[in-house]
Amino acid sequence: MQPGISVRDHCLNVGCVADAMVVALPQNVRSLLPPGAATLAGLHDAGKISPGFQGKCETWLLEQNLAALAQTMGWARSEGDHSKVSQFTLQHLLREQTGLAKSDAAFWAAAVGMHHGTPHWRGEWKPAACSGIPTDDEWEERRRSLVAELAAIFGDLPRLPHVDLDDFSALWQLAGLITVADWIGSDETFFSPARAPVPAEVQAAQSTAKRALERIGMEAPHIARGLSFQDLFDFPPNDLQAAALEFIREPGVYVIEAPMGMGKTEAALAAAYRLICDGHASGIYFALPTQATSNRIHERVAAFLARIETQAPRLVHSGSWLLDVHLRFPSFNAVQPDDQRRAARDWFASAKRALLAPFGVGTVDQALLGVIAVRHFFVRHFALAGKAVVLDEVHSYDVYTGTLIEALIRALVKLRCTVIILSATLTKTRREKLLGLAQSNVEARDEPFPLITSAIGGKAIHPREIDGTASPLPVRIRFRAEDELLGDAIAAARAGACVLWICNTVDRAQATFRTLWNERREGDPPVALLHSRFPFFRRQELEEKWMRSLGKDRAYRPEGCLLVGTQVVEQSVDLDADLLITELAPSDMLFQRLGRLWRHPQEKPRPLHDPEIWIIEENVPLDDLRAEPDRKNLRELLGNKARVYAPYVLLRTLEQWHDKTHVHLPVDIRPWLEATYRPRAEDDRPGWAVWLLDLETKKRAHMGRAEVAQNVWNLPTLRDEEGIGTRLNQTPTLPLILVREATTESIIPLDGAPIPVQSVRFDYATAKALHWNLVKAPAWWFARKEPCLKSVPRAVAEMVALHVHGLVEMAVVNGNTITADSLGEGVTLDFDPDRGLSRNVAAGVAPSPAWNEDDDESYD
């Protein structure tokens, strides 16, 4: 480690950045911060004036002739975490100089001390003398001297308010401000010790701080005001969109329920634009369930934003940096701890920084990481404060994630956000939970649909019924045996129909695709497959092709096709099919899939006279499923879909749909959903009753886990990564990087030119090339849970470790066959550019030791 900038100069730089950030914040966000925020930010690293920190740099000790003293006084045994020392000093100064109560001083000092990502609670650190290590009071005197110098620049220690134990939002805002200011103030791109005078000058630091914020893009957006809905989208508003503009006029929580394809996205964006123009919102974050849906909505939000502002919305999820062309990488000196440099790089050069931008589109997980115990959770509070936050497709989450979403909504309200919730398939009970309302006595079947509902300040606002919806669309329902419908599906495609076939698991989708492909004749319409088990580059190619082919523009539409997909084509994607084929799924998912059927009007007649949904028939009649008393047999009869969805919900769905000949959209959506999910205290069918009990038991357990996950003060903090702590129902995966060849000189990926092997520095282009060829495989495929890089040269392993965080394996594709160390004997993988990644097990080989029968299938 080499000496860097002085503690005094670093604290000055960070204080100046924080001061400039406070000035740049919109008023509704600035008022959330306590007084003296810049002063507190400047003090964040006062704890570096301590033997435990100063003794870390041997070069500095030698230069200052302090090596012998450090050894004699036991500096190496002193507290090495300077953030704890900063917190200790500030906690006592707040009590001494401002008269703050002991508990409040502890809370505010903790907010300053958590800038490395983890809260340190009261009593976690004591002066060295208390633990028998020799010390000198001069360290504390020097810390207090720095505090006095910074107070003369930024203002005295403030009189901080009492901390409400039910509302820590001000604490999280302060901690977020300090952390972001610390990252910017540590970036040598702006604050280079080689260029700065010693000691740093106050005015120069202030000017540099302002330039840094401008270059990073954290200034307030310049909005074109006074635009009408027609100006924003090039078409007039329908009744739903006009009602949203009229109804959503102040911060609060709003739920927009409307059929698929009715323009809920535009309604939310137009309302958010109005809020920004009226000073009630400072930006927009549009949150969706998956990266794929985020990518698709990002394009629509970008087109909207081009009308009101010059900068494009940032894409916010763990893979968005692969698509982002507006990245800059900060530069940090060696004194900055590794975890701090990595955290800052992740935030400013990847998805996370996008939350700090005024406009972003991404996964809901990026926002949910603000309400659970992960590193830097509080930065997400700071990033989202005051914005209009749109939560789309909220019906798609399980009880665990749904409970976290309720907590997120409560937190956003305290941050003066406007929360706009979008769904086509909410039950009444779920809607009222999201709004934080007590359940009403109104029967859901009597409620209008579409509907906009709100809760402002904890009080219900009367629902707004939307008039003028289109005439109900009758869709014919046919339950058909799979072997019988295969030929008819191919015939429909040959007749010019675009057929969408949705499966519940990747394995089932690949098998269906293979069967359809084998039935093709020369000149037949194309057959294609979409799911999550493609490397990133190939998935992007396929998604872009088929979103265009089956989108609004009829010029790209093929004369018939068969597109097989999983849940990636189920919602928030603009696909328009002539015929829908699907496995059984819960009612809300079936309605979402129906949203891809006859989605857009056509100038010429469709190949089929009426819209139809063909649901693949179960292997046994419903009456037999009703009579089956054995829990395990019921799941086996339902097949692998019962590992993806709750068996009881599948049975209730089948009971609701199986005798119907037509479903009328949208009028049947609400009553059919309520019929599927209406609570039953018990079920008179023995096998069903066991699955009902199982469902209720899991719900209670998952709600409990979600509540525990929010204990940010006492839980060990998890890594700040998407998916960690925000989901329970995802099958664990292990990443593979697919290459054609890996030698000591270069790596040849599937999709591009050779990558020279180097392991001395991080390089964005190299990291992007590696990740572009990464595919995630189910963890239970592997004999070991943790892949390794033993099968490639050491130099390659070192370079991959530098550019790809976490445990990965590099798999060489020989033709279509992949072998990897961690797969186990008799197991190989195949990669086909049209089918994706699949697994082959030799005859007689037992299942992987890592697998158990409760592992869910990989379904998206």
N, C-alpha and C positions, 0 to 999 in steps of 0.2 A: 504494500500500500504506500502511495506517495502523498506528501502533504498537499492540501488543497486550499481553498478559500478559508479565511478566518471565520470563527464562529460569529463574531460581531458582524462581519460583512454579510455573511449568509443570512443571519436574522434580519438585518436591514433590508436586504433584497426581497426576502419573503414578505416582510411587513409592507414594503412598497407595492408588491404585486397584490397583496390582499386589499390594500387601500384602494388601488385602481380598480380591482374587481368589484368592490362594494359600490363605488361610484357608478360603475357601468351596469349594475344590476337594476332591473325594473323595480319600481317602488313597491309593488306588492310582494316581491321577494326580499328586497332590502329590509323591509320592516320585520321580517322573521328573525333577523340577526340581532344578537344582543348589542348593547353599546360597547364601543371600544374593541370591535372585532379585529381591526388592524393591529392594535397594540398586542392583543393576545396572540395573533398570528406571528408577530415578531418574536415573541417569547418562546415559541414552540421548541426551539433547539437550545435553550439556555442550559439544559442538562448536559450538553456536550462539554461544558466546562466542569469536568469531573475526571478523576483519575482513571476510571474504568474505560472511558472513551479515549482520552488523550493517550493512554498507554497502548492503544491499538496500532499506532503508527510508529514503527521502530525507527524509520528514517527521520521523522520529526524529533524523536527522543534523542537521537544521536546528534542532530543538528543543533539542538538546544542544550546539549550536555546534561540531559536529564535521565539517561538510561540507568545510571547507578542509583539515583534517587528513586526511580520508579520501582526498581527491584527491592530496594531496602524498605520502602513504604508499602509494598504489596499491592501496587496499582492493578496488577493483573487479576487480583482476587476481588477487586471492587466491582460494583454493579456495572455491567457492560451495556445495558439498554438505556441510552441517554434519554429516551422519551419518558421513562419512569422517573428519572431524576428531575426532568423539567416539570413533570406533574407534581412531584413532591414540593419543589420550591414554590411553584405558583399557588398550590393549595394553601400553604402557610402565609404567603404574601397577601392573598385575597382576604384571609381572616384578619391579618394584622393591619393592613392598610385601608381596607374598605369596610371592615366590621361584618363581613358576610358570615352567615351561619355555617357551622361546621359541615353539615350535610350538603348545603348548596355549594360551598367552596370545593368540596370533593367532586361533585358532579361537573362543575365548570372546568376544574383542573383536568379531570378525566377527558373531557372533550378536546382539550388542547393536547393531551398526552397520547391520544389514539391516532395520531397522524401517520403512523406506520401501518395502520389497518386494523389493529387489535386494541380493544379497550383494556386499560389497566384499572382495576378497581381499587377501592380504599384499602390501605394497609398492605399493598402488594410490594412496596419497597420501603426500606428504612435506611437512614444514614449508615455509613459503613461502621461507625463507632459502636452502633447497637449490636453488630454481629461480631465484634471482637477484632475487626480489621483496623489497623492504625489509619487514622485520617487526620486531616488538618482543616479547621474551620475556614481556612482561607478559600477553599473551593466554594463554599456557600457564599462567602463575602464577595467573591468575584462574580458569581452568578447574580447576586443582588445588585452589584455595580452595573452589570450589563442591563438588567431590568430597568434601572434608573436612567441609563443612557437612552434606551429605546423609548421609555415613557416620555422623555423630553422631546423626542421626534414625533411619536404617534399619539401622545396623550397619556395621562396617568391611568393606572389600573382602574377600570370602570366599576361603578356600583351595579353589579349584575343582579338580575331579578331572581326571585324565588323559583325553584324548579318544581313544576307540577309533575308528580309521579305518574300521572296518566297521559302526559304529553311531553315527550322528549324532542319534539321537532326542532326547537331552537338549539338544543345541544347538537343534534345531527347537522343542522345547517352550519353551525360554527366549525364543527369538526371537518365537514366537507370543504368549506371555504379554505381552512388552513391547509388541508392536504393538497388541494389543487394548487394553491399558491406556493406550497413547498415544492411541488413537482416543477412548476414553471420557474421558480426562483433557483432551482438546482440545475437547470438546463444551461449548459455552457455555450449553447448557440447564442444565448442572450447575455448571460452573466459569466463571461469568461474571466478567470483569475489572471490570465496572461495579459488581458487588455485593460483590466480595471486598476485604478490607482489604489494604493494601500496607505491608510484605510479608505474604503469606498466612500464617495461623497453622496450626501443625501439627495441632492437635486439630480445627479446623474443616475442614481438608482431609480428615482421616480420616473425619469424620462424613459429609461430602459424598460421598466415595468409596463408602461403604456404601449410602447412599441411591440413588446412581446404579446400583449393581449390582442393587438390589432393583427399581428402576423398569424397568430394561432386561430383567429376567427371567433373570438368570444365576445365581440362587440354586439350590441343590440341590432337586430335586423331592420332594414329599411323597407317598410311595407307600403305598397300601393293601396291607397284607401279609396273607399267609395265605390268599389266594384260590385256589380249585381251578380246574382247566381248565373245568369246568362253569360256575363263577362268571364266568370271563373271556369265554366265548363262547356260553353258553346251550345247549350240547350236550356230551355226554360225548366224551372223546378216543377216536379210533380207535387201532389198533395202532401206526401210524406215530407219531402224536402222543404216545402214552404212552411209546413207546421213546425219543423225543427228550427228553422230560422226565427220563427215567431216565438217559440217556446223557450229555447235555450239562450238566455240573455244574461246570466250571472253565474258565478262559480257555484258548483254543487254536483250532485250525482244524477245522471239521466240515463234511462234505458230506452233505446229505440228498438222495438220489435217490428219486423216486417219481413215479407217473403224474400227468398233468395232472388237476386237480380232486380230489386226494386229501387236500388240507389242509396242504400244506407251509408255507404262510404262517402258519397258526395254530400249527403245530408250532414254527416259529422264534420267534414272538412269545411263546409260553408258556415256551419255554426261556430266552429273554432276560429275561422277568419273573422267573423263578426265580433267574437270575444276579444281577439287581439286588437282590432280596430277601436274597440270601446275601452281598452285599457284593463280588461279583466283577465288576460292571459298573455304570457310572454313568448310562447312558442307552442309547438305541437309534438307530441310523441304518439305514434300510431303503433300499437302493440298487437301482435298476432301469435297464434299457437306454434308455428313452425318456421324454420328458415325459408322453406320453399314458398309458403304463403307470404312471408315478409318480402321476398324478392319480387313477387308479382305485384303486391300493393305498392311497393316502392316506386315502380314505374308510374302508377296512376297518381301518387302523391307528388312525384317530381313534375308531372305535367301541370298539376294544379299550382304547385309552388312557382313554376315559371311565370304564372300570371300575376302573382302578388309580390314576388321577391326574386332577386337575381341568383342567390345561392341555392344549390340543390340540397334536398334532404339527405342527411347521413343515414346509411344503412347500419343497423345495430343488431348484430348477432355474432356468434363466435366464428362464423365463416365469412363475414362481410368484408373483412380486410382483403380477401382475395379478389373482390370485385371493385374495391374502392381505389380510385385513381388520385385522391386528394390527401395522401398521407404524407406526414413528415415525421422523422424519427429524431427524438431528442438525444442530446449528447451529455453524458454525465462523467464527472471525474471519478477516479478510483476510490476516493474517500467515501463516496456515496455507497451505502450498503447494497449488496447484490439484490436483496429482496426489494429494496426501494427502487433501484434502477429498473428492475424487471416490472414492478408494478406501474411505474410511470410510463415505461415504454408500452406496456399493454394498454394503458388508458389513452395515451396520446397517439398511438400508432395502430390502433385496432378498433374493434367495435365499441369499446367502452367510452372512448372520447366522444363518440357521436351523441351520447346522452347529454353531454355538456353543450352541444350545438343547439341553436334555437329550434331546428326541425330535424326529426329523426323518425325512421320507420324500422321496426325490428321485432324481435320475439318478446313475449310477455315476461320470459325468464329474466331478461335484463333489468326489468323493473322489479320483479319479485325478489331479486337478490338484495334489494334494499330493505326487506322486512325479515330476513333470516340472518343467522349468525355466520356471515362470511366476511372475509377481509374487505375493508373499505365499503361496507354496506351503506355507510352514511354519505359517501360521495354520490350515491344514486339519489338520495333524498335531495341533496344540494342541486343535482343536475335536473331533477324533475320539478322542482318547486315552481309554482306559478304557471305551469303549462296547462294546456288542454290535452288530456291524456285519453286516447281512444282505445278501448279494449274490445277487440273484435273477436267473434266466434267464441264467446265465453261459455257456451254450452259444451264445448269439447273437452273440458278439463274434469279430472276425477275429483273425488272428495278432498284429497290431500291438497292438490294444487288449487282447487276451488276455495278451500279455507284460507290459503295464503292470499288469494286474490281479494277475498273479503278484508283481510288485514291490510293489504295494499291500498284498497279504496279508502279505508279509514285514515291511513297515513297521508294519502294524497289530499284528502279534504283538509287536514291540519296544515298542509303545505300550500293551501289556497289554490289548489288546482281545480279545474273542471274535469270531471270524469264522465265520458260519454261511452256507454256500453252498447254494443251492437250484437244482435242475434236474431235469427229467424225461428229458433226452436228452444225457447226457454219455457219452463213450467212456471206457474204462478208462484209456487213456493220458492223456487230458485231466484226469481226476480226480486221478491221482497227481501230475501237474505242479502242480495247484492246492494239493495238500497238501504239496508239497515233498518227495515221497518218491521213492526210486529205484523203477524199474519192477519189479513183482513177476512171478513166473512163472505166476501163476494165469491161466488162460484166462478172458477176460471172459464168454464164453458160459456158463461154469460158475458165475458169481457169481449170488447171489440178487438179486431186484428186487421191491420196494423195498429200499433199503440205506442205512445211516448209517455213515459212515467218519470217522476222525479221526486227527490227528497232534498230539500234545501234546509240547512241548519237543523237537521234531525226531524223535520216535519214533512209530512207527505203533501205533495201537490196533486191535485186531482188529475187523473190521466187524461190525455188528449187523444180523442178518437180521430182517426184519419179517414176522410171520405174519399170517394172517387177511385177506389182500387179497381183494377181490371176485373172483368167477368171471370168467375171461377174456371180454371182449366181442368177438365176431367182427364185423368191419366189412367189408362187401363192397367190393372194389376193381373199378372199371370204367374202362378207358381209352376215351375217346370223342372223336370228332371234334367240334369246337366248333359247327359249323353244325348238327349233328344233335342235340346236347344242349340247344340253346337252347329249342326248342319243348317238350322234356320238362321243363326247369327251370320254365318258365312254367306248364305243366300241373300240376306238383307244387305250386307256390304257389297256384294256383287251387283245388287240392284241400285246401288248409289247411296246407301245409308251410311252415315258415320256412326259406328257402334262403339259405345263406351262400356267396358266390362270391368267392374270394380271388385277386387278380391280383398279379403281381410288380412292376409299374410303375404309376405314376399314369396315364400315357397309356393303357395297356391297360385300366385300370379305368374310365376315362372313356369309352372307346370301347365297352366292354361295357355300361356303364350306358345309354349312348345307344341301343344296339341294343335292349336290353330295354324301355327307355322307349317306343320307337317301336312295339313290339309290343303295348303295353297297350291294353285295351278298357275301356269304361266299366264301373265296378264291380269292376275287377281289384284284386288285393292291391297294396299299396304297393311301389314300387321306390325304393331309396335308395342313396347312395354315401358312403363314408367314406375319406378319405385326408388327407395333410398339406397339400395345396395349397388350403386354405380360409383366409380371415382368421380370426384367433383367436376372435372372437366367434361366428362361424358354426360353426366346428369344435366349440366347446364345446356349442352347441345340439344339433348332430347327435349327438355322442357321448353326451350325457346322455339324449337321446331313445332311442337304440337300445340303450344299456346297460340302460336300464330295460325296454324292450320285450322284449328277449331275455334278461333276467336271471332270477333265481330266482322272483320274484313273478309267478305265471301270470296275475294279474288284468290286467296290462298287455300280455300277449302278443297280437299280432294273429292273425286267422284267415288265415294265410298271408302271406308277404312274400318279397321278393327284395332282400337286402342285399349290395351289391358293395363290397369293401374291398381294401385293400393290407395291408402288414405291420402296420399299426396295430391290426388286429383279430386278429393271429396269436397273441399270448401275453399273459399277465397281465391279460386282460380276461374278465369273466364273461358270455360270450355262449353261448347254448345253441341250436344249429341242429338242424333235423330232417334236412337234407341238406347235404352239403359238396361244393362244386365248386371245383377249384383248378388253377392252372397247375402244371407240374412245378417242384419246388424241392428243395433238398437234403433227405435223409431226416430229419434232425433238425427241419427246418422243417415237413415234412409231418406229422410226429408232433405238433408243436405245433398245427398247424391242426386235426388230428384231436381235439385237446383241446377244441375248440368244438363237437364233435358229440355229441349226446345227453349233455350235460354233467350235467343234473339229472334226477332221476326225475319222472315226471308222474303225476298222479292219474288221468288218462284216457289211452287209447291214443293214440299218435302217428299222424299221417296216413300214415306209411310203416311197413311191418311190421318192417323191419330197418334199421340204420344203414348208409349207403353213402357212399363217397367217389368222386366222378367226377373223374378226372384228365384234363385236356385232352390229347389225343393229339398227338404231334409230326407234322410234315408228312411225314416220311419214316420208314420202319420202322427198328427198332433194328439189324437186320442191315446196313442201308445205312450207318447211323452208325458201326457197327463197322468197316466196310470203307473208309470215307472217309479217304484219306491226307492230305488237305490241312487244315492247321490253321485257316486262315481260313474255308474252306468249312464246317468243322464248326461254328464259332461262328455263321456266318450261318444255318445250318440250324436251330440251337437258338433263334435269334431274340434279342430284347432281354433275355431272362432271363439270357443268357450275359454280359451287361454288369453284371448285378447279382450273380450267383453264379459261382463258378469253373466253367468249362465241364467240367473233368475230374470234379468232384464231381457235377455234373448227370448226366453220362454214367454214372458209377458208380451213382447213385441209380436212374436209369432201368433199368439192368441188374438191380438188386435187386428192383424193384417190378413190372416189366412183365408177367411171367408169373404173378403171384400173383392168386388170386381173392379171398382174404380176408387181412386182417391182424388178429391177436388181441391186444387190448390188455388188460393191459400186457406180456404175456409175450414178445411179439415185438419190443418196443422195443430191448432191449439187443442181441440177436443181429443184427437188421437194421442197427442203427447200426454195429456192428463190421464187418459185411459190406461196408457202404458205405465206411468209412474205413480198413479194415485196410490198412496200408502194403504197397505193391508196389515192389520194387526197380526194376522196369522193367515196361513194358506191351508186349505183343507186337503191338498194333494201332498202326500208324505214326502215324495222326492223334492217337490217344489218348496215345501216348507223348510227343508234343510238348507236349500240354497238361499232362501229368503233370510234365514237366520245368519248364514254365512255372510251375506251381503251387508246386513245391519251391523254385524260384529266388526267387519272390516271398515265400515264407514266410521264407527266410533273410534277404532284404533287409528285410522288415518287422520281423523280430526285431532286426536290427541297428539300425534306426532307433529302435525303442522303447528299446533299451539306451542309445543316444546321447542320447535325449531326457531321460534321467534325470540327466544331468551338470549338476547345479544350480550347481556352483561355477564352471564355466568357460563355459557357454553364455550368450548374450544372453537375458535373460528375456522371455518372451512375455506378451501381455496376459492378465490373469486372467479369461478368459471361457470359458463352457462350449463344448466342441467344439474349441477351439484346442489342438492338440497331443495330444488324447486319441483322435482318430479319424482314420483314413486313407481309409476307404471311403465317406465321405459326399460326395455331389455338391456342389461349391461352390454356394452360393445367394446371391442378392442380394435384399434386402427392399424391398417396395413397400408404401406406405401408400395404401389405396384410399379415395377420397373422392368425393362427388357434386359438390363445388364448393370452390374455394379462392380467396378474395379478400383484399384488404388488411385487411378487417374481421373475417373469420371463415373457419373451415374447417367444411364440412359432411361428416362422415364417413358411411360407408354405414349405420351402425347406430344413429345417435343424433342428438341435438340439436346445433346449431351450437356450435363452440368459438371463443370470442373470440381474436383474434390478439394475443398479447403475447409479448415476448421479453426481459423484464427479470429474470425470476426463474423458478426451477424450481417447478413446481406438480404435485403427485402426480396430481390428477384429470385434468389435461391430458395428462400423460405416459401415463396409463392409457388414456385415450380414443384416443390416437394408436396405441399398441401394440395395442389391441383390434382395430384395423382393419388390422393389418400381416399380410402374407402373404409367404412366401419363395418366390421363383421360381428355377429353375435358372440359374446364371450364364451358361451357354452360349447361352441364349435371346437374350442382349444383344450388340449390336455392340461395346459397350465393357464392360469388366469392372467399372467403377465407375459406378454411377448418380449422378445429380446432381439438384439442385433448381432448375435454371435455368428450368423451365417454370412455376414458381409465383412469386408476388410475393416480393420480397426479405424483407419482414417475416415472411411464412409460412416461408420457408427458414430464417431466423434462429431462429424459434420451434421448428421441427422439430429443428434442430441442437442446441438446448438440451435438448430432451426425449427425443431418440432418439439413443443413442450409435452411432457408426459411420456408414458411408455408406448412405444410403437414397435412394429416389426417391418422390415423391408422384405417384400416377397418378389421373387423373380418369376416373371411370366414366361414360360417356355412353350411357345405355341399358344394354347389356351390353358395349359395346366400350371398350377401353382403348388409348390411345396414350401413348407415353412417349418422351422424347428419345433414350434410350440403346438403343432397340430396333432402330433401323436402318430403312432404307426398305423398304416392302413387308411389314413385320411388325407385327401388332397382337396384342393379348391380348383374351380374352373373360373376363368373370366372370358366372357363373350361380350363384345361391344353392344350387341343387341339385347342380351339376356341379363348381363350384369354378373355379379359374383355369386357362385353357388358352391355347395359342399358335396363331396363324394366320399362315401364310406365303403371300403371293401367288404365283401361278404364275410360274415362271421366275426367282424370287429365289433367289440362292445362299445356302448356309448361312452363319450368322454367322461372322465372322473369329475370334470367341472360341471357336468350337466345334472340337473335333477328334474323330475317330472313337473314341478311347479314353475319352471322357467317358462315365461311367455315366449311366443313366437315373435320374431322380428316382423313388425307389421306395417311399417310405412316405407 
